Amino acid sequence: MEKEKLISMIPKNKFDIVAAKQLLNLEKEEIRLILPQIIGWIADPNWPIAEFMSDVLLKYPEELLPYVKKYLSANETDEEFKGSIIMLILPRLPIEMQRQLLVNIERICSNPTESEKCRLLEITHYYMNSVANRHK
């Protein structure tokens, strides 16, 4: 499918679940072309589209992983977006991918930036505890 057609399928607003449903039928090669544009729809977990878009994104975990790593880095400053990733994406990734991301979560827990201290410590500790409990 042409990139212009794929771009036209991207939701237009936080209520555009009809458009989001179309994304479930895309091939990996197609989703790769628009992944940077669609990952932003989970930035606020309160948006009606956020949880549905997490379902779309999780259909392509290998393609999603580099973006998750990037957004969880100390260089990224959108803590609400990081929180959405930790709440909506991380627990549902395949376990081997979660293991790859543990270094990012451990960094937030042990050496958070100032803004992460204010917004993410509780979420990251909750995630780490849930991971620990799953492996008991």
KOLROZA-113308 format. One record per residue: residue in three letters; x, y, z of N, C-alpha, C in turn. Coordinates in Angstrom, 1 decimal. Layout:
BEGIN
> ALA X Y Z X Y Z X Y Z
...
END
This chain:
BEGIN
> MET 0.8 -1.2 0.0 0.0 0.0 0.0 0.9 1.2 0.0
> GLU 0.5 2.3 -0.7 1.3 3.5 -0.8 1.3 4.2 0.6
> LYS 2.4 4.9 0.8 2.5 5.6 2.1 1.4 6.6 2.3
> GLU 1.0 7.3 1.2 0.0 8.3 1.4 -1.4 7.7 1.8
> LYS -1.7 6.5 1.3 -2.9 5.8 1.7 -2.8 5.4 3.2
> LEU -1.6 4.9 3.6 -1.4 4.6 5.0 -1.5 5.8 5.9
> ILE -1.0 6.9 5.5 -1.1 8.1 6.3 -2.5 8.5 6.5
> SER -3.3 8.3 5.4 -4.7 8.7 5.5 -5.5 7.8 6.5
> MET -5.0 6.6 6.8 -5.6 5.7 7.8 -5.3 6.1 9.2
> ILE -4.4 7.0 9.5 -4.0 7.3 10.8 -5.2 8.1 11.5
> PRO -5.5 7.8 12.7 -6.7 8.5 13.4 -6.4 10.0 13.3
> LYS -7.5 10.7 13.2 -7.5 12.2 13.0 -7.6 12.9 14.4
> ASN -8.2 12.2 15.4 -8.4 12.8 16.7 -8.5 11.7 17.7
> LYS -8.5 12.1 19.0 -8.5 11.1 20.1 -9.8 10.2 20.2
> PHE -10.8 10.5 19.3 -12.0 9.7 19.3 -12.2 8.9 18.1
> ASP -11.2 8.9 17.2 -11.3 8.3 15.9 -11.0 6.8 15.9
> ILE -11.8 6.0 16.6 -11.5 4.6 16.8 -11.8 3.8 15.5
> VAL -12.7 4.4 14.7 -13.0 3.7 13.4 -11.8 3.7 12.5
> ALA -11.0 4.8 12.5 -9.8 4.8 11.7 -8.8 3.8 12.3
> ALA -8.7 3.8 13.7 -7.8 2.9 14.3 -8.0 1.5 14.0
> LYS -9.3 1.1 13.9 -9.6 -0.3 13.6 -9.0 -0.8 12.3
> GLN -8.9 0.1 11.3 -8.3 -0.2 10.0 -6.9 -0.6 10.1
> LEU -6.2 -0.1 11.1 -4.8 -0.3 11.3 -4.5 -1.8 11.7
> LEU -5.5 -2.4 12.3 -5.3 -3.8 12.7 -5.1 -4.8 11.5
> ASN -5.4 -4.4 10.3 -5.3 -5.2 9.1 -4.0 -5.0 8.4
> LEU -3.2 -4.1 8.8 -2.0 -3.8 8.1 -0.9 -4.9 8.2
> GLU -0.1 -5.0 7.2 1.1 -5.9 7.3 2.2 -5.2 8.1
> LYS 3.2 -6.0 8.5 4.3 -5.4 9.3 5.1 -4.3 8.4
> GLU 5.2 -4.6 7.2 5.9 -3.6 6.3 5.2 -2.3 6.3
> GLU 3.9 -2.4 6.3 3.0 -1.2 6.2 3.1 -0.4 7.5
> ILE 2.9 -1.1 8.6 2.9 -0.5 9.9 4.2 0.2 10.2
> ARG 5.3 -0.3 9.7 6.6 0.3 9.9 6.7 1.7 9.4
> LEU 6.0 1.9 8.3 6.0 3.2 7.6 5.3 4.3 8.4
> ILE 4.3 3.9 9.3 3.6 4.9 10.0 3.7 4.8 11.5
> LEU 4.5 3.9 12.0 4.6 3.7 13.4 5.0 4.9 14.2
> PRO 5.9 5.7 13.7 6.2 7.0 14.4 5.0 7.9 14.6
> GLN 4.1 7.9 13.7 2.9 8.7 13.8 1.9 8.2 14.6
> ILE 1.7 6.8 14.7 0.6 6.3 15.5 1.0 6.0 16.9
> ILE 2.3 5.9 17.3 2.6 5.6 18.7 2.2 6.8 19.5
> GLY 2.1 8.0 19.0 1.7 9.2 19.8 0.3 9.1 20.3
> TRP -0.5 8.2 19.7 -1.9 8.1 20.2 -2.0 7.5 21.6
> ILE -0.9 7.0 22.1 -1.0 6.4 23.5 -0.4 7.4 24.5
> ALA 0.0 8.6 24.0 0.6 9.5 24.9 -0.1 9.9 26.2
> ASP -1.4 9.9 26.1 -2.3 10.2 27.2 -3.2 9.0 27.5
> PRO -3.0 8.2 28.5 -3.9 7.0 28.7 -5.3 7.4 29.0
> ASN -5.7 8.6 29.2 -7.1 9.0 29.4 -7.8 9.2 28.0
> TRP -7.1 9.3 26.9 -7.7 9.5 25.6 -8.5 8.2 25.3
> PRO -9.7 8.4 24.7 -10.5 7.2 24.4 -9.8 6.3 23.4
> ILE -8.9 6.8 22.6 -8.3 5.9 21.6 -7.0 5.2 22.2
> ALA -6.5 5.7 23.3 -5.2 5.2 23.8 -5.1 3.7 24.0
> GLU -6.1 3.1 24.7 -6.0 1.7 24.9 -6.2 0.9 23.6
> PHE -7.1 1.4 22.8 -7.3 0.7 21.5 -6.0 0.7 20.7
> MET -5.4 1.9 20.6 -4.1 2.0 19.9 -3.0 1.1 20.5
> SER -3.0 0.9 21.8 -2.1 0.0 22.4 -2.3 -1.4 21.8
> ASP -3.5 -1.8 21.6 -3.8 -3.1 21.0 -3.2 -3.2 19.6
> VAL -3.4 -2.1 18.8 -2.9 -2.1 17.5 -1.3 -2.2 17.5
> LEU -0.7 -1.4 18.4 0.8 -1.4 18.4 1.3 -2.7 18.9
> LEU 0.6 -3.4 19.8 1.1 -4.6 20.4 1.0 -5.8 19.4
> LYS 0.3 -5.6 18.3 0.2 -6.6 17.2 1.5 -6.7 16.5
> TYR 2.4 -5.6 16.7 3.7 -5.5 16.0 4.8 -5.3 17.0
> PRO 5.0 -6.2 18.0 6.0 -6.0 19.0 7.4 -5.8 18.6
> GLU 7.9 -6.5 17.6 9.2 -6.3 17.1 9.5 -4.9 16.5
> GLU 8.5 -4.4 15.8 8.6 -3.1 15.2 8.5 -2.0 16.3
> LEU 7.7 -2.3 17.3 7.5 -1.3 18.4 8.7 -1.2 19.4
> LEU 9.4 -2.2 19.6 10.4 -2.3 20.6 11.4 -1.1 20.5
> PRO 12.0 -0.8 19.4 13.0 0.4 19.4 12.3 1.7 19.8
> TYR 11.1 1.9 19.5 10.4 3.1 19.9 10.2 3.1 21.4
> VAL 9.8 2.0 22.0 9.6 1.9 23.4 11.0 2.2 24.1
> LYS 12.0 1.6 23.7 13.4 1.9 24.3 13.7 3.4 24.2
> LYS 13.4 4.0 23.1 13.7 5.4 22.9 12.9 6.3 23.9
> TYR 11.6 6.0 23.9 10.8 6.8 24.8 11.0 6.6 26.3
> LEU 11.6 5.5 26.7 11.9 5.3 28.1 13.2 5.8 28.5
> SER 14.0 6.4 27.6 15.3 6.9 27.9 15.2 8.1 28.8
> ALA 16.3 8.4 29.4 16.4 9.6 30.3 16.4 10.9 29.4
> ASN 16.7 10.8 28.1 16.7 12.0 27.2 15.3 12.4 26.9
> GLU 14.3 11.5 27.0 12.9 11.9 26.7 12.3 12.5 27.9
> THR 11.6 13.6 27.7 11.0 14.4 28.9 9.5 14.3 29.0
> ASP 8.8 13.6 28.1 7.4 13.5 28.2 7.1 12.4 29.2
> GLU 7.0 12.7 30.5 6.8 11.6 31.5 5.4 11.0 31.4
> GLU 4.4 11.7 31.0 3.1 11.2 30.8 3.1 10.1 29.7
> PHE 3.9 10.3 28.7 4.0 9.4 27.6 4.8 8.1 28.1
> LYS 5.8 8.3 28.9 6.5 7.2 29.5 5.6 6.4 30.4
> GLY 4.8 7.1 31.1 3.8 6.4 32.0 2.8 5.6 31.2
> SER 2.4 6.1 30.1 1.5 5.4 29.2 2.1 4.1 28.7
> ILE 3.4 4.2 28.3 4.1 3.1 27.8 4.2 2.0 28.9
> ILE 4.6 2.4 30.1 4.7 1.5 31.2 3.4 0.8 31.5
> MET 2.3 1.6 31.5 1.0 1.0 31.9 0.3 0.2 30.7
> LEU 0.4 0.8 29.5 -0.4 0.2 28.4 0.4 -0.8 27.5
> ILE 1.7 -0.7 27.5 2.5 -1.5 26.5 3.4 -2.5 27.2
> LEU 4.2 -2.1 28.2 5.1 -3.0 28.8 4.5 -4.3 29.3
> PRO 3.5 -4.3 30.1 3.0 -5.5 30.7 2.4 -6.5 29.7
> ARG 2.2 -6.0 28.5 1.6 -6.9 27.4 2.6 -7.3 26.4
> LEU 3.8 -6.8 26.4 4.8 -7.3 25.5 5.2 -8.7 25.8
> PRO 5.7 -9.4 24.9 6.3 -10.8 25.2 7.3 -10.7 26.3
> ILE 7.4 -11.7 27.1 8.3 -11.6 28.3 9.8 -11.3 27.9
> GLU 10.2 -11.9 26.8 11.6 -11.7 26.4 11.9 -10.2 26.1
> MET 10.9 -9.5 25.5 11.0 -8.1 25.3 10.9 -7.3 26.5
> GLN 10.1 -7.7 27.5 10.1 -7.0 28.8 11.4 -7.1 29.4
> ARG 12.1 -8.3 29.3 13.4 -8.4 29.9 14.4 -7.4 29.3
> GLN 14.3 -7.2 28.0 15.2 -6.3 27.3 15.0 -4.8 27.8
> LEU 13.8 -4.5 28.3 13.4 -3.2 28.7 13.6 -3.0 30.2
> LEU 14.0 -4.0 30.9 14.2 -3.9 32.4 15.2 -2.9 32.8
> VAL 16.3 -2.8 32.0 17.3 -1.8 32.2 16.8 -0.4 32.2
> ASN 15.8 -0.1 31.3 15.2 1.2 31.3 14.4 1.4 32.5
> ILE 13.6 0.5 32.9 12.8 0.6 34.1 13.6 0.7 35.4
> GLU 14.6 -0.1 35.5 15.5 -0.1 36.6 16.2 1.3 36.7
> ARG 16.6 1.8 35.6 17.2 3.2 35.6 16.2 4.2 36.2
> ILE 14.9 4.1 35.8 14.0 5.1 36.3 13.8 4.9 37.8
> CYS 13.8 3.6 38.3 13.6 3.3 39.7 14.8 3.8 40.5
> SER 16.0 3.5 40.0 17.2 3.8 40.8 17.9 5.1 40.6
> ASN 17.7 5.7 39.4 18.4 6.9 39.0 17.5 7.8 38.1
> PRO 16.3 8.2 38.7 15.4 8.9 37.8 15.8 10.4 37.6
> THR 15.4 10.9 36.5 15.6 12.4 36.3 14.6 13.1 37.2
> GLU 14.8 14.4 37.4 13.9 15.2 38.3 12.5 15.0 37.9
> SER 12.1 15.1 36.6 10.7 15.0 36.3 10.2 13.6 36.4
> GLU 11.1 12.6 36.2 10.6 11.2 36.5 10.4 10.9 38.0
> LYS 11.1 11.6 38.8 10.9 11.5 40.3 9.5 11.9 40.6
> CYS 9.0 13.0 40.0 7.7 13.5 40.3 6.6 12.7 39.7
> ARG 6.8 12.1 38.6 5.7 11.5 37.8 5.7 10.0 37.6
> LEU 6.9 9.4 37.7 7.0 8.0 37.3 7.4 6.9 38.3
> LEU 7.9 7.4 39.4 8.4 6.4 40.4 7.4 5.4 40.8
> GLU 6.2 5.9 41.2 5.2 5.0 41.6 4.8 4.0 40.5
> ILE 4.6 4.4 39.3 4.3 3.5 38.2 5.4 2.5 37.9
> THR 6.6 2.9 37.9 7.7 2.0 37.6 7.9 1.0 38.8
> HIS 7.7 1.4 40.0 7.8 0.4 41.1 6.6 -0.5 41.1
> TYR 5.5 -0.1 40.7 4.3 -1.0 40.6 4.6 -2.0 39.5
> TYR 5.1 -1.5 38.4 5.5 -2.5 37.3 6.5 -3.5 37.7
> MET 7.6 -3.0 38.4 8.6 -3.9 38.8 8.1 -5.0 39.8
> ASN 7.2 -4.5 40.7 6.6 -5.5 41.7 5.7 -6.5 40.9
> SER 5.0 -6.1 39.9 4.1 -7.0 39.2 5.0 -8.0 38.4
> VAL 6.1 -7.6 37.9 7.0 -8.5 37.2 7.6 -9.5 38.2
> ALA 8.0 -9.0 39.3 8.6 -9.9 40.3 7.5 -11.0 40.8
> ASN 6.3 -10.5 41.0 5.2 -11.4 41.4 4.9 -12.5 40.3
> ARG 5.0 -12.1 39.1 4.7 -13.1 38.0 5.8 -14.2 37.9
> HIS 7.0 -13.9 38.4 8.0 -14.9 38.3 8.3 -15.6 39.6
> LYS 7.4 -15.5 40.6 7.5 -16.3 41.8 7.1 -17.7 41.7
END
